[in-house]
C-alpha cells in the first residue's frame, strides 16, 4: 500500500517509515503541507497519515481542502491533540480515523489494517488489479497502457467486480452495486459480461455456474 506520511517530527518520522516499510507498505515521508499538496496532485496514495501541527499550517485545513476537492483516499490524523473536541473536529472534517500521540506502533498498524478491511476495499480513486487500472473518479479503464472504451453498464459491472477482486459476486450483488439491473435480468447481465471479456480479455472475468462472476486476481 502506498502511504503518504506528513509528519515534521524527525525521530518519529524515521521510526514510522521503518515500521511501514517492514510491514510491506511504500511510505513517502513529507514534512510540510506545501510538499503534501504537490504530491497529492500528481501521485495516487492508498492512505494519508497527517499530523495536525505542521510548520506551514494545520493538517486539519489540508484535510478539509482534500475532501472539498473530492479526494476519497483514506486519511488518518496523527496528533498530540487528544481532547474529545479535537477528535470530533478531525472526524467531522472527513478523517477516517484519529490516533493521539504517543501511540503504540502495534495500535497504528492495527488501525491501518482496519481501514484496509472496510467495505471500500480499494481505498484510492485509482484501483489496480494486475495490469487492469480503473479511475473511479473519471470512470476510465486501462489494460496496461491502453485505455478501454466501455459502455456505462459495462463500466458499472466492472467496478462492482473490482471492488472485491478475487471474490465471487452473485447476480444479486452486482444488481445491488450497479443499481441498474433487475436481479432476474440474467440474460442482459450475461451479455454485458461477454462484452467485457471481449474487450478486457476472456480470462479476466471468471464464471461460477449458478452463482455469479469473479474478477480474477492474476
Buried (B, 14 or more C-beta within 10 A) or exposed (E): BBBBBBBBBEEBBEEBBEBBEEBEBEBBBBBEBEBBEEBBEEEBBBBBBBBBEBEEBBBBEBBEBBBEEEBBBBBBBBBEBEEEEBBEBBEEBBBBBBBBBEEEBEEBBEBBEEBBEEEBBBBBBBBBBEEBBBBBEEEBBBBEEEEBEBEEBBBBBBBBBBBBBEEBBBBEBBBEBBEBBEEEBEEEBEEBBEBBBEBBBEEBBBEEEEEBBBBBEE
